[in-house]
Amino acid sequence: MTARVMLHILVRGRVQGVGYRAFVEREAVRRGIEGWVRNRRDGSVEAVLAGDDAVVAAVIEACRRGPFAARVDALDHRPATEAEFGVRAPGELLSVLPTV
């Protein structure tokens, strides 16, 4: 059995207006990852992802590539807190949240 992890990621580059949030949602949901994703006013995208450590790592690797029209310049991650994770909408596996 592998460990459950919860990570906060911040992605910079051309990641808004290119379907990046929908890409993250698809990649995470198809792998059973919980959490949320949203745009930030500074042009970045952030997400909190929780699940099996190997599966979360696979989603992060997919996020490094992004969808066809995206250009990922940097992707940083760190452990997420329960408070950050709790931002997602109740009853949803992965929430697409409003811009902050």
ROTORGU-249526 format. One record per atom (N, C-alpha, C, O, CB): residue number from 1; atom name; x, y, z. Coordinates in nm, 2 decimals. Last residue first. Glycine has a CB too. Layout:
! ROTORGU-249526
+-----+------+--------+--------+--------+
| seq | atom |      x |      y |      z |
+-----+------+--------+--------+--------+
| NUM |   CA |      X |      Y |      Z |
...
+-----+------+--------+--------+--------+
***
This chain:
! ROTORGU-249526
+-----+------+--------+--------+--------+
| seq | atom |      x |      y |      z |
+-----+------+--------+--------+--------+
| 100 |    N |  -0.90 |   3.37 |  -0.81 |
| 100 |   CA |  -0.86 |   3.45 |  -0.70 |
| 100 |    C |  -0.75 |   3.54 |  -0.73 |
| 100 |    O |  -0.70 |   3.62 |  -0.64 |
| 100 |   CB |  -0.83 |   3.36 |  -0.58 |
|  99 |    N |  -1.17 |   3.23 |  -1.00 |
|  99 |   CA |  -1.04 |   3.29 |  -1.00 |
|  99 |    C |  -1.02 |   3.37 |  -0.87 |
|  99 |    O |  -1.11 |   3.43 |  -0.82 |
|  99 |   CB |  -1.02 |   3.39 |  -1.12 |
|  98 |    N |  -1.36 |   2.95 |  -0.87 |
|  98 |   CA |  -1.34 |   3.08 |  -0.93 |
|  98 |    C |  -1.20 |   3.14 |  -0.92 |
|  98 |    O |  -1.13 |   3.09 |  -0.83 |
|  98 |   CB |  -1.44 |   3.17 |  -0.87 |
|  97 |    N |  -1.26 |   2.60 |  -0.93 |
|  97 |   CA |  -1.30 |   2.71 |  -0.85 |
|  97 |    C |  -1.29 |   2.84 |  -0.92 |
|  97 |    O |  -1.22 |   2.85 |  -1.02 |
|  97 |   CB |  -1.22 |   2.71 |  -0.72 |
|  96 |    N |  -1.35 |   2.29 |  -0.99 |
|  96 |   CA |  -1.29 |   2.40 |  -1.07 |
|  96 |    C |  -1.35 |   2.52 |  -1.00 |
|  96 |    O |  -1.47 |   2.55 |  -1.01 |
|  96 |   CB |  -1.32 |   2.39 |  -1.22 |
|  95 |    N |  -1.29 |   2.00 |  -0.78 |
|  95 |   CA |  -1.36 |   2.13 |  -0.81 |
|  95 |    C |  -1.28 |   2.22 |  -0.90 |
|  95 |    O |  -1.16 |   2.24 |  -0.88 |
|  95 |   CB |  -1.41 |   2.19 |  -0.68 |
|  94 |    N |  -1.32 |   1.66 |  -0.78 |
|  94 |   CA |  -1.23 |   1.77 |  -0.81 |
|  94 |    C |  -1.31 |   1.89 |  -0.85 |
|  94 |    O |  -1.39 |   1.88 |  -0.95 |
|  94 |   CB |  -1.12 |   1.73 |  -0.92 |
|  93 |    N |  -1.54 |   1.54 |  -0.66 |
|  93 |   CA |  -1.41 |   1.48 |  -0.65 |
|  93 |    C |  -1.30 |   1.59 |  -0.68 |
|  93 |    O |  -1.21 |   1.60 |  -0.60 |
|  93 |   CB |  -1.39 |   1.36 |  -0.76 |
|  92 |    N |  -1.79 |   1.70 |  -0.46 |
|  92 |   CA |  -1.71 |   1.69 |  -0.59 |
|  92 |    C |  -1.58 |   1.62 |  -0.57 |
|  92 |    O |  -1.51 |   1.65 |  -0.47 |
|  92 |   CB |  -1.70 |   1.83 |  -0.66 |
|  91 |    N |  -1.89 |   1.73 |  -0.21 |
|  91 |   CA |  -1.95 |   1.63 |  -0.30 |
|  91 |    C |  -1.88 |   1.62 |  -0.43 |
|  91 |    O |  -1.92 |   1.53 |  -0.51 |
|  91 |   CB |  -2.09 |   1.66 |  -0.32 |
|  90 |    N |  -1.83 |   2.08 |  -0.18 |
|  90 |   CA |  -1.87 |   1.95 |  -0.12 |
|  90 |    C |  -1.93 |   1.86 |  -0.22 |
|  90 |    O |  -2.01 |   1.90 |  -0.31 |
|  90 |   CB |  -1.97 |   1.98 |   0.00 |
|  89 |    N |  -1.55 |   2.22 |  -0.35 |
|  89 |   CA |  -1.70 |   2.21 |  -0.33 |
|  89 |    C |  -1.74 |   2.08 |  -0.27 |
|  89 |    O |  -1.68 |   1.98 |  -0.31 |
|  89 |   CB |  -1.77 |   2.24 |  -0.47 |
|  88 |    N |  -1.24 |   2.30 |  -0.17 |
|  88 |   CA |  -1.32 |   2.24 |  -0.28 |
|  88 |    C |  -1.47 |   2.23 |  -0.24 |
|  88 |    O |  -1.51 |   2.23 |  -0.13 |
|  88 |   CB |  -1.27 |   2.10 |  -0.31 |
|  87 |    N |  -1.12 |   2.38 |   0.06 |
|  87 |   CA |  -1.18 |   2.49 |  -0.03 |
|  87 |    C |  -1.27 |   2.43 |  -0.13 |
|  87 |    O |  -1.35 |   2.49 |  -0.19 |
|  87 |   CB |  -1.07 |   2.57 |  -0.09 |
|  86 |    N |  -0.98 |   2.19 |   0.20 |
|  86 |   CA |  -1.12 |   2.21 |   0.23 |
|  86 |    C |  -1.19 |   2.31 |   0.14 |
|  86 |    O |  -1.31 |   2.33 |   0.16 |
|  86 |   CB |  -1.13 |   2.24 |   0.37 |
|  85 |    N |  -0.71 |   2.22 |   0.13 |
|  85 |   CA |  -0.79 |   2.11 |   0.06 |
|  85 |    C |  -0.94 |   2.13 |   0.08 |
|  85 |    O |  -1.01 |   2.10 |  -0.01 |
|  85 |   CB |  -0.75 |   1.98 |   0.12 |
|  84 |    N |  -0.64 |   2.42 |   0.30 |
|  84 |   CA |  -0.64 |   2.45 |   0.16 |
|  84 |    C |  -0.72 |   2.34 |   0.09 |
|  84 |    O |  -0.79 |   2.38 |  -0.01 |
|  84 |   CB |  -0.49 |   2.44 |   0.11 |
|  83 |    N |  -0.67 |   2.28 |   0.55 |
|  83 |   CA |  -0.75 |   2.41 |   0.52 |
|  83 |    C |  -0.75 |   2.44 |   0.37 |
|  83 |    O |  -0.86 |   2.47 |   0.32 |
|  83 |   CB |  -0.70 |   2.53 |   0.60 |
|  82 |    N |  -0.48 |   2.09 |   0.53 |
|  82 |   CA |  -0.62 |   2.05 |   0.53 |
|  82 |    C |  -0.71 |   2.17 |   0.50 |
|  82 |    O |  -0.81 |   2.15 |   0.43 |
|  82 |   CB |  -0.66 |   1.99 |   0.67 |
|  81 |    N |  -0.22 |   2.20 |   0.31 |
|  81 |   CA |  -0.28 |   2.18 |   0.44 |
|  81 |    C |  -0.43 |   2.14 |   0.42 |
|  81 |    O |  -0.48 |   2.15 |   0.31 |
|  81 |   CB |  -0.28 |   2.32 |   0.51 |
|  80 |    N |   0.03 |   2.04 |   0.09 |
|  80 |   CA |  -0.09 |   2.12 |   0.12 |
|  80 |    C |  -0.14 |   2.10 |   0.26 |
|  80 |    O |  -0.12 |   2.00 |   0.32 |
|  80 |   CB |  -0.20 |   2.09 |   0.01 |
|  79 |    N |   0.38 |   2.05 |   0.02 |
|  79 |   CA |   0.26 |   1.99 |   0.09 |
|  79 |    C |   0.15 |   2.09 |   0.11 |
|  79 |    O |   0.17 |   2.20 |   0.14 |
|  79 |   CB |   0.31 |   1.93 |   0.23 |
|  78 |    N |   0.44 |   2.19 |  -0.31 |
|  78 |   CA |   0.47 |   2.18 |  -0.17 |
|  78 |    C |   0.35 |   2.10 |  -0.10 |
|  78 |    O |   0.25 |   2.09 |  -0.16 |
|  78 |   CB |   0.49 |   2.32 |  -0.10 |
|  77 |    N |   0.57 |   2.28 |  -0.63 |
|  77 |   CA |   0.47 |   2.21 |  -0.55 |
|  77 |    C |   0.53 |   2.20 |  -0.40 |
|  77 |    O |   0.65 |   2.20 |  -0.38 |
|  77 |   CB |   0.44 |   2.07 |  -0.60 |
|  76 |    N |   0.57 |   2.46 |  -0.94 |
|  76 |   CA |   0.63 |   2.44 |  -0.81 |
|  76 |    C |   0.52 |   2.36 |  -0.73 |
|  76 |    O |   0.40 |   2.38 |  -0.75 |
|  76 |   CB |   0.66 |   2.57 |  -0.74 |
|  75 |    N |   0.66 |   2.48 |  -1.26 |
|  75 |   CA |   0.56 |   2.42 |  -1.18 |
|  75 |    C |   0.63 |   2.39 |  -1.04 |
|  75 |    O |   0.72 |   2.31 |  -1.03 |
|  75 |   CB |   0.51 |   2.28 |  -1.25 |
|  74 |    N |   0.71 |   2.70 |  -1.54 |
|  74 |   CA |   0.75 |   2.66 |  -1.41 |
|  74 |    C |   0.63 |   2.59 |  -1.34 |
|  74 |    O |   0.52 |   2.63 |  -1.35 |
|  74 |   CB |   0.80 |   2.77 |  -1.32 |
|  73 |    N |   0.61 |   2.72 |  -1.80 |
|  73 |   CA |   0.74 |   2.77 |  -1.77 |
|  73 |    C |   0.80 |   2.72 |  -1.64 |
|  73 |    O |   0.92 |   2.70 |  -1.62 |
|  73 |   CB |   0.74 |   2.92 |  -1.77 |
|  72 |    N |   0.41 |   2.56 |  -2.02 |
|  72 |   CA |   0.44 |   2.56 |  -1.88 |
|  72 |    C |   0.59 |   2.60 |  -1.86 |
|  72 |    O |   0.68 |   2.53 |  -1.90 |
|  72 |   CB |   0.42 |   2.42 |  -1.81 |
|  71 |    N |   0.19 |   2.65 |  -2.24 |
|  71 |   CA |   0.33 |   2.65 |  -2.23 |
|  71 |    C |   0.36 |   2.67 |  -2.08 |
|  71 |    O |   0.34 |   2.77 |  -2.02 |
|  71 |   CB |   0.40 |   2.77 |  -2.31 |
|  70 |    N |  -0.09 |   2.51 |  -2.42 |
|  70 |   CA |  -0.03 |   2.57 |  -2.30 |
|  70 |    C |   0.12 |   2.57 |  -2.32 |
|  70 |    O |   0.18 |   2.50 |  -2.40 |
|  70 |   CB |  -0.07 |   2.49 |  -2.18 |
|  69 |    N |  -0.22 |   2.38 |  -2.63 |
|  69 |   CA |  -0.19 |   2.52 |  -2.65 |
|  69 |    C |  -0.11 |   2.59 |  -2.53 |
|  69 |    O |  -0.08 |   2.70 |  -2.54 |
|  69 |   CB |  -0.32 |   2.59 |  -2.67 |
|  68 |    N |  -0.24 |   2.10 |  -2.53 |
|  68 |   CA |  -0.17 |   2.14 |  -2.65 |
|  68 |    C |  -0.13 |   2.29 |  -2.66 |
|  68 |    O |  -0.01 |   2.32 |  -2.69 |
|  68 |   CB |  -0.25 |   2.11 |  -2.77 |
|  67 |    N |  -0.21 |   2.10 |  -2.16 |
|  67 |   CA |  -0.28 |   2.08 |  -2.29 |
|  67 |    C |  -0.20 |   2.14 |  -2.41 |
|  67 |    O |  -0.10 |   2.21 |  -2.39 |
|  67 |   CB |  -0.42 |   2.14 |  -2.29 |
|  66 |    N |   0.09 |   1.99 |  -1.98 |
|  66 |   CA |  -0.03 |   2.07 |  -2.00 |
|  66 |    C |  -0.10 |   2.03 |  -2.13 |
|  66 |    O |  -0.05 |   1.94 |  -2.20 |
|  66 |   CB |   0.00 |   2.21 |  -2.00 |
|  65 |    N |   0.34 |   1.91 |  -1.87 |
|  65 |   CA |   0.32 |   1.92 |  -2.01 |
|  65 |    C |   0.20 |   2.01 |  -2.04 |
|  65 |    O |   0.21 |   2.10 |  -2.13 |
|  65 |   CB |   0.30 |   1.78 |  -2.08 |
|  64 |    N |   0.30 |   1.93 |  -1.60 |
|  64 |   CA |   0.42 |   1.99 |  -1.65 |
|  64 |    C |   0.41 |   2.00 |  -1.80 |
|  64 |    O |   0.47 |   2.09 |  -1.86 |
|  64 |   CB |   0.55 |   1.90 |  -1.61 |
|  63 |    N |   0.07 |   1.77 |  -1.57 |
|  63 |   CA |   0.06 |   1.92 |  -1.55 |
|  63 |    C |   0.18 |   1.99 |  -1.60 |
|  63 |    O |   0.17 |   2.10 |  -1.65 |
|  63 |   CB |   0.03 |   1.95 |  -1.41 |
|  62 |    N |   0.18 |   1.52 |  -1.58 |
|  62 |   CA |   0.10 |   1.56 |  -1.69 |
|  62 |    C |   0.08 |   1.71 |  -1.68 |
|  62 |    O |   0.08 |   1.77 |  -1.79 |
|  62 |   CB |  -0.04 |   1.49 |  -1.67 |
|  61 |    N |   0.32 |   1.53 |  -1.33 |
|  61 |   CA |   0.40 |   1.51 |  -1.45 |
|  61 |    C |   0.31 |   1.55 |  -1.58 |
|  61 |    O |   0.36 |   1.62 |  -1.67 |
|  61 |   CB |   0.45 |   1.37 |  -1.47 |
|  60 |    N |   0.09 |   1.54 |  -1.16 |
|  60 |   CA |   0.19 |   1.65 |  -1.17 |
|  60 |    C |   0.27 |   1.64 |  -1.29 |
|  60 |    O |   0.30 |   1.75 |  -1.35 |
|  60 |   CB |   0.28 |   1.65 |  -1.04 |
|  59 |    N |  -0.01 |   1.28 |  -1.21 |
|  59 |   CA |  -0.09 |   1.40 |  -1.25 |
|  59 |    C |   0.00 |   1.52 |  -1.26 |
|  59 |    O |  -0.01 |   1.60 |  -1.35 |
|  59 |   CB |  -0.20 |   1.43 |  -1.15 |
|  58 |    N |   0.19 |   1.13 |  -1.10 |
|  58 |   CA |   0.16 |   1.12 |  -1.24 |
|  58 |    C |   0.08 |   1.24 |  -1.29 |
|  58 |    O |   0.10 |   1.28 |  -1.40 |
|  58 |   CB |   0.09 |   0.99 |  -1.27 |
|  57 |    N |   0.18 |   1.20 |  -0.83 |
|  57 |   CA |   0.30 |   1.23 |  -0.90 |
|  57 |    C |   0.28 |   1.23 |  -1.06 |
|  57 |    O |   0.33 |   1.31 |  -1.13 |
|  57 |   CB |   0.41 |   1.14 |  -0.86 |
|  56 |    N |  -0.07 |   1.09 |  -0.77 |
|  56 |   CA |  -0.06 |   1.24 |  -0.77 |
|  56 |    C |   0.07 |   1.28 |  -0.84 |
|  56 |    O |   0.07 |   1.38 |  -0.92 |
|  56 |   CB |  -0.05 |   1.29 |  -0.62 |
|  55 |    N |   0.01 |   0.82 |  -0.79 |
|  55 |   CA |  -0.09 |   0.88 |  -0.88 |
|  55 |    C |  -0.09 |   1.03 |  -0.89 |
|  55 |    O |  -0.10 |   1.09 |  -0.99 |
|  55 |   CB |  -0.23 |   0.83 |  -0.84 |
|  54 |    N |   0.19 |   0.80 |  -0.58 |
|  54 |   CA |   0.24 |   0.77 |  -0.72 |
|  54 |    C |   0.14 |   0.83 |  -0.82 |
|  54 |    O |   0.18 |   0.87 |  -0.93 |
|  54 |   CB |   0.25 |   0.62 |  -0.74 |
|  53 |    N |   0.03 |   0.86 |  -0.35 |
|  53 |   CA |   0.15 |   0.94 |  -0.39 |
|  53 |    C |   0.19 |   0.92 |  -0.54 |
|  53 |    O |   0.23 |   1.02 |  -0.60 |
|  53 |   CB |   0.26 |   0.91 |  -0.30 |
|  52 |    N |  -0.32 |   0.88 |  -0.38 |
|  52 |   CA |  -0.20 |   0.79 |  -0.37 |
|  52 |    C |  -0.08 |   0.87 |  -0.42 |
|  52 |    O |  -0.09 |   0.94 |  -0.53 |
|  52 |   CB |  -0.23 |   0.67 |  -0.45 |
|  51 |    N |  -0.43 |   1.22 |  -0.30 |
|  51 |   CA |  -0.45 |   1.08 |  -0.33 |
|  51 |    C |  -0.32 |   1.00 |  -0.32 |
|  51 |    O |  -0.23 |   1.04 |  -0.25 |
|  51 |   CB |  -0.50 |   1.07 |  -0.48 |
|  50 |    N |  -0.50 |   1.55 |  -0.40 |
|  50 |   CA |  -0.48 |   1.45 |  -0.29 |
|  50 |    C |  -0.51 |   1.31 |  -0.34 |
|  50 |    O |  -0.61 |   1.29 |  -0.41 |
|  50 |   CB |  -0.57 |   1.49 |  -0.17 |
|  49 |    N |  -0.41 |   1.88 |  -0.49 |
|  49 |   CA |  -0.43 |   1.74 |  -0.53 |
|  49 |    C |  -0.41 |   1.64 |  -0.42 |
|  49 |    O |  -0.30 |   1.65 |  -0.35 |
|  49 |   CB |  -0.35 |   1.70 |  -0.66 |
|  48 |    N |  -0.48 |   2.20 |  -0.56 |
|  48 |   CA |  -0.45 |   2.11 |  -0.45 |
|  48 |    C |  -0.50 |   1.97 |  -0.50 |
|  48 |    O |  -0.61 |   1.95 |  -0.53 |
|  48 |   CB |  -0.52 |   2.16 |  -0.32 |
|  47 |    N |  -0.35 |   2.45 |  -0.78 |
|  47 |   CA |  -0.44 |   2.33 |  -0.75 |
|  47 |    C |  -0.39 |   2.27 |  -0.63 |
|  47 |    O |  -0.27 |   2.28 |  -0.59 |
|  47 |   CB |  -0.43 |   2.23 |  -0.87 |
|  46 |    N |  -0.34 |   2.74 |  -0.99 |
|  46 |   CA |  -0.30 |   2.66 |  -0.87 |
|  46 |    C |  -0.40 |   2.55 |  -0.85 |
|  46 |    O |  -0.51 |   2.56 |  -0.90 |
|  46 |   CB |  -0.29 |   2.76 |  -0.75 |
|  45 |    N |  -0.19 |   2.92 |  -1.25 |
|  45 |   CA |  -0.30 |   2.83 |  -1.21 |
|  45 |    C |  -0.25 |   2.76 |  -1.09 |
|  45 |    O |  -0.13 |   2.72 |  -1.08 |
|  45 |   CB |  -0.33 |   2.73 |  -1.33 |
|  44 |    N |  -0.13 |   3.28 |  -1.33 |
|  44 |   CA |  -0.09 |   3.14 |  -1.29 |
|  44 |    C |  -0.21 |   3.05 |  -1.27 |
|  44 |    O |  -0.32 |   3.10 |  -1.26 |
|  44 |   CB |   0.01 |   3.13 |  -1.17 |
|  43 |    N |  -0.21 |   3.53 |  -1.35 |
|  43 |   CA |  -0.19 |   3.46 |  -1.47 |
|  43 |    C |  -0.15 |   3.31 |  -1.45 |
|  43 |    O |  -0.14 |   3.24 |  -1.55 |
|  43 |   CB |  -0.09 |   3.52 |  -1.56 |
|  42 |    N |  -0.28 |   3.66 |  -1.12 |
|  42 |   CA |  -0.14 |   3.69 |  -1.17 |
|  42 |    C |  -0.11 |   3.61 |  -1.30 |
|  42 |    O |   0.00 |   3.62 |  -1.35 |
|  42 |   CB |  -0.04 |   3.66 |  -1.07 |
|  41 |    N |  -0.52 |   3.56 |  -1.05 |
|  41 |   CA |  -0.52 |   3.69 |  -1.12 |
|  41 |    C |  -0.39 |   3.72 |  -1.18 |
|  41 |    O |  -0.38 |   3.80 |  -1.27 |
|  41 |   CB |  -0.57 |   3.80 |  -1.03 |
|  40 |    N |  -0.54 |   3.21 |  -1.11 |
|  40 |   CA |  -0.51 |   3.32 |  -1.02 |
|  40 |    C |  -0.50 |   3.45 |  -1.11 |
|  40 |    O |  -0.46 |   3.45 |  -1.23 |
|  40 |   CB |  -0.37 |   3.30 |  -0.94 |
|  39 |    N |  -0.77 |   2.94 |  -1.16 |
|  39 |   CA |  -0.69 |   3.05 |  -1.21 |
|  39 |    C |  -0.66 |   3.15 |  -1.10 |
|  39 |    O |  -0.73 |   3.16 |  -1.00 |
|  39 |   CB |  -0.75 |   3.12 |  -1.33 |
|  38 |    N |  -0.78 |   2.62 |  -0.99 |
|  38 |   CA |  -0.83 |   2.75 |  -1.02 |
|  38 |    C |  -0.73 |   2.84 |  -1.08 |
|  38 |    O |  -0.61 |   2.82 |  -1.06 |
|  38 |   CB |  -0.89 |   2.82 |  -0.89 |
|  37 |    N |  -0.88 |   2.31 |  -0.86 |
|  37 |   CA |  -0.80 |   2.38 |  -0.95 |
|  37 |    C |  -0.86 |   2.52 |  -0.97 |
|  37 |    O |  -0.98 |   2.53 |  -0.98 |
|  37 |   CB |  -0.77 |   2.31 |  -1.08 |
|  36 |    N |  -0.89 |   2.05 |  -0.60 |
|  36 |   CA |  -0.94 |   2.16 |  -0.68 |
|  36 |    C |  -0.84 |   2.22 |  -0.77 |
|  36 |    O |  -0.72 |   2.20 |  -0.75 |
|  36 |   CB |  -1.00 |   2.26 |  -0.58 |
|  35 |    N |  -0.95 |   1.71 |  -0.50 |
|  35 |   CA |  -0.89 |   1.84 |  -0.48 |
|  35 |    C |  -0.96 |   1.95 |  -0.56 |
|  35 |    O |  -1.09 |   1.94 |  -0.58 |
|  35 |   CB |  -0.75 |   1.84 |  -0.53 |
|  34 |    N |  -0.85 |   1.36 |  -0.57 |
|  34 |   CA |  -0.94 |   1.46 |  -0.52 |
|  34 |    C |  -0.87 |   1.60 |  -0.51 |
|  34 |    O |  -0.75 |   1.60 |  -0.51 |
|  34 |   CB |  -0.99 |   1.42 |  -0.37 |
|  33 |    N |  -0.82 |   1.13 |  -0.83 |
|  33 |   CA |  -0.75 |   1.22 |  -0.74 |
|  33 |    C |  -0.86 |   1.33 |  -0.70 |
|  33 |    O |  -0.94 |   1.37 |  -0.78 |
|  33 |   CB |  -0.63 |   1.29 |  -0.82 |
|  32 |    N |  -0.88 |   0.93 |  -1.02 |
|  32 |   CA |  -0.94 |   0.93 |  -0.89 |
|  32 |    C |  -0.88 |   1.02 |  -0.79 |
|  32 |    O |  -0.89 |   0.99 |  -0.67 |
|  32 |   CB |  -0.93 |   0.79 |  -0.84 |
|  31 |    N |  -0.80 |   0.96 |  -1.28 |
|  31 |   CA |  -0.71 |   0.88 |  -1.19 |
|  31 |    C |  -0.76 |   0.87 |  -1.05 |
|  31 |    O |  -0.70 |   0.81 |  -0.96 |
|  31 |   CB |  -0.57 |   0.94 |  -1.19 |
|  30 |    N |  -0.99 |   1.12 |  -1.39 |
|  30 |   CA |  -0.97 |   0.99 |  -1.45 |
|  30 |    C |  -0.88 |   0.90 |  -1.37 |
|  30 |    O |  -0.88 |   0.78 |  -1.38 |
|  30 |   CB |  -0.91 |   1.00 |  -1.59 |
|  29 |    N |  -0.94 |   1.35 |  -1.24 |
|  29 |   CA |  -1.07 |   1.27 |  -1.22 |
|  29 |    C |  -1.05 |   1.13 |  -1.28 |
|  29 |    O |  -1.09 |   1.04 |  -1.22 |
|  29 |   CB |  -1.19 |   1.34 |  -1.28 |
|  28 |    N |  -0.69 |   1.45 |  -1.33 |
|  28 |   CA |  -0.71 |   1.41 |  -1.19 |
|  28 |    C |  -0.83 |   1.32 |  -1.18 |
|  28 |    O |  -0.82 |   1.22 |  -1.11 |
|  28 |   CB |  -0.73 |   1.54 |  -1.11 |
|  27 |    N |  -0.74 |   1.50 |  -1.61 |
|  27 |   CA |  -0.63 |   1.42 |  -1.56 |
|  27 |    C |  -0.65 |   1.36 |  -1.42 |
|  27 |    O |  -0.62 |   1.25 |  -1.39 |
|  27 |   CB |  -0.49 |   1.49 |  -1.57 |
|  26 |    N |  -0.96 |   1.68 |  -1.59 |
|  26 |   CA |  -0.97 |   1.55 |  -1.66 |
|  26 |    C |  -0.86 |   1.45 |  -1.61 |
|  26 |    O |  -0.89 |   1.34 |  -1.58 |
|  26 |   CB |  -0.96 |   1.57 |  -1.81 |
|  25 |    N |  -0.85 |   1.90 |  -1.45 |
|  25 |   CA |  -0.96 |   1.83 |  -1.40 |
|  25 |    C |  -0.97 |   1.69 |  -1.46 |
|  25 |    O |  -0.99 |   1.59 |  -1.39 |
|  25 |   CB |  -1.09 |   1.91 |  -1.43 |
|  24 |    N |  -0.64 |   1.98 |  -1.62 |
|  24 |   CA |  -0.61 |   1.93 |  -1.48 |
|  24 |    C |  -0.72 |   1.85 |  -1.43 |
|  24 |    O |  -0.71 |   1.74 |  -1.37 |
|  24 |   CB |  -0.57 |   2.04 |  -1.39 |
|  23 |    N |  -0.80 |   2.06 |  -1.84 |
|  23 |   CA |  -0.70 |   1.95 |  -1.85 |
|  23 |    C |  -0.67 |   1.89 |  -1.72 |
|  23 |    O |  -0.66 |   1.77 |  -1.70 |
|  23 |   CB |  -0.57 |   2.01 |  -1.92 |
|  22 |    N |  -0.94 |   2.27 |  -1.72 |
|  22 |   CA |  -1.01 |   2.15 |  -1.77 |
|  22 |    C |  -0.92 |   2.03 |  -1.79 |
|  22 |    O |  -0.96 |   1.92 |  -1.76 |
|  22 |   CB |  -1.09 |   2.19 |  -1.90 |
|  21 |    N |  -0.72 |   2.44 |  -1.69 |
|  21 |   CA |  -0.80 |   2.39 |  -1.57 |
|  21 |    C |  -0.88 |   2.27 |  -1.61 |
|  21 |    O |  -0.88 |   2.17 |  -1.53 |
|  21 |   CB |  -0.89 |   2.50 |  -1.52 |
|  20 |    N |  -0.63 |   2.49 |  -1.96 |
|  20 |   CA |  -0.55 |   2.42 |  -1.86 |
|  20 |    C |  -0.63 |   2.37 |  -1.74 |
|  20 |    O |  -0.60 |   2.26 |  -1.70 |
|  20 |   CB |  -0.44 |   2.52 |  -1.81 |
|  19 |    N |  -0.74 |   2.61 |  -2.18 |
|  19 |   CA |  -0.80 |   2.49 |  -2.13 |
|  19 |    C |  -0.72 |   2.42 |  -2.02 |
|  19 |    O |  -0.74 |   2.30 |  -2.00 |
|  19 |   CB |  -0.82 |   2.40 |  -2.25 |
|  18 |    N |  -0.63 |   2.86 |  -2.23 |
|  18 |   CA |  -0.58 |   2.75 |  -2.31 |
|  18 |    C |  -0.64 |   2.61 |  -2.27 |
|  18 |    O |  -0.60 |   2.51 |  -2.32 |
|  18 |   CB |  -0.43 |   2.74 |  -2.31 |
|  17 |    N |  -0.66 |   3.06 |  -2.05 |
|  17 |   CA |  -0.72 |   3.08 |  -2.18 |
|  17 |    C |  -0.68 |   2.97 |  -2.28 |
|  17 |    O |  -0.70 |   2.98 |  -2.40 |
|  17 |   CB |  -0.67 |   3.21 |  -2.24 |
|  16 |    N |  -0.35 |   3.01 |  -1.89 |
|  16 |   CA |  -0.49 |   3.06 |  -1.88 |
|  16 |    C |  -0.53 |   3.09 |  -2.02 |
|  16 |    O |  -0.46 |   3.14 |  -2.11 |
|  16 |   CB |  -0.50 |   3.19 |  -1.79 |
|  15 |    N |  -0.09 |   2.95 |  -1.92 |
|  15 |   CA |  -0.17 |   2.85 |  -1.87 |
|  15 |    C |  -0.32 |   2.89 |  -1.84 |
|  15 |    O |  -0.40 |   2.82 |  -1.79 |
|  15 |   CB |  -0.11 |   2.80 |  -1.73 |
|  14 |    N |   0.20 |   3.01 |  -2.01 |
|  14 |   CA |   0.08 |   3.04 |  -2.08 |
|  14 |    C |  -0.02 |   2.93 |  -2.04 |
|  14 |    O |  -0.03 |   2.83 |  -2.10 |
|  14 |   CB |   0.10 |   3.05 |  -2.23 |
|  13 |    N |   0.33 |   3.03 |  -1.67 |
|  13 |   CA |   0.35 |   3.02 |  -1.81 |
|  13 |    C |   0.22 |   3.06 |  -1.89 |
|  13 |    O |   0.15 |   3.15 |  -1.83 |
|  13 |   CB |   0.39 |   2.88 |  -1.86 |
|  12 |    N |   0.31 |   2.83 |  -1.37 |
|  12 |   CA |   0.33 |   2.95 |  -1.44 |
|  12 |    C |   0.36 |   2.93 |  -1.59 |
|  12 |    O |   0.43 |   2.83 |  -1.62 |
|  12 |   CB |   0.43 |   3.04 |  -1.37 |
|  11 |    N |   0.14 |   2.67 |  -1.11 |
|  11 |   CA |   0.19 |   2.65 |  -1.25 |
|  11 |    C |   0.19 |   2.79 |  -1.32 |
|  11 |    O |   0.10 |   2.86 |  -1.32 |
|  11 |   CB |   0.10 |   2.55 |  -1.33 |
|  10 |    N |   0.16 |   2.52 |  -0.81 |
|  10 |   CA |   0.15 |   2.65 |  -0.87 |
|  10 |    C |   0.22 |   2.64 |  -1.01 |
|  10 |    O |   0.33 |   2.60 |  -1.02 |
|  10 |   CB |   0.21 |   2.76 |  -0.78 |
|   9 |    N |   0.00 |   2.28 |  -0.59 |
|   9 |   CA |   0.09 |   2.31 |  -0.71 |
|   9 |    C |   0.06 |   2.45 |  -0.76 |
|   9 |    O |  -0.06 |   2.50 |  -0.75 |
|   9 |   CB |   0.07 |   2.21 |  -0.82 |
|   8 |    N |   0.00 |   2.10 |  -0.29 |
|   8 |   CA |  -0.04 |   2.23 |  -0.36 |
|   8 |    C |   0.06 |   2.26 |  -0.47 |
|   8 |    O |   0.18 |   2.25 |  -0.45 |
|   8 |   CB |  -0.04 |   2.35 |  -0.25 |
|   7 |    N |  -0.08 |   1.77 |  -0.21 |
|   7 |   CA |   0.01 |   1.87 |  -0.26 |
|   7 |    C |  -0.06 |   1.99 |  -0.32 |
|   7 |    O |  -0.16 |   1.98 |  -0.38 |
|   7 |   CB |   0.10 |   1.81 |  -0.36 |
|   6 |    N |  -0.10 |   1.50 |  -0.01 |
|   6 |   CA |  -0.18 |   1.62 |  -0.05 |
|   6 |    C |  -0.08 |   1.73 |  -0.08 |
|   6 |    O |  -0.01 |   1.77 |   0.00 |
|   6 |   CB |  -0.28 |   1.66 |   0.07 |
|   5 |    N |  -0.09 |   1.14 |  -0.02 |
|   5 |   CA |  -0.03 |   1.27 |  -0.02 |
|   5 |    C |  -0.13 |   1.38 |  -0.05 |
|   5 |    O |  -0.23 |   1.35 |  -0.12 |
|   5 |   CB |   0.09 |   1.28 |  -0.11 |
|   4 |    N |  -0.09 |   0.82 |   0.11 |
|   4 |   CA |  -0.17 |   0.93 |   0.06 |
|   4 |    C |  -0.10 |   1.06 |   0.08 |
|   4 |    O |  -0.04 |   1.09 |   0.19 |
|   4 |   CB |  -0.32 |   0.93 |   0.13 |
|   3 |    N |   0.14 |   0.56 |   0.03 |
|   3 |   CA |   0.09 |   0.66 |   0.11 |
|   3 |    C |   0.00 |   0.76 |   0.04 |
|   3 |    O |   0.02 |   0.78 |  -0.08 |
|   3 |   CB |   0.21 |   0.74 |   0.17 |
|   2 |    N |   0.05 |   0.22 |  -0.08 |
|   2 |   CA |   0.13 |   0.35 |  -0.08 |
|   2 |    C |   0.06 |   0.45 |   0.00 |
|   2 |    O |  -0.06 |   0.45 |   0.03 |
|   2 |   CB |   0.15 |   0.39 |  -0.23 |
|   1 |    N |   0.08 |  -0.12 |   0.00 |
|   1 |   CA |   0.00 |   0.00 |   0.00 |
|   1 |    C |   0.09 |   0.12 |   0.00 |
|   1 |    O |   0.19 |   0.13 |   0.07 |
|   1 |   CB |  -0.10 |   0.00 |   0.12 |
+-----+------+--------+--------+--------+
***
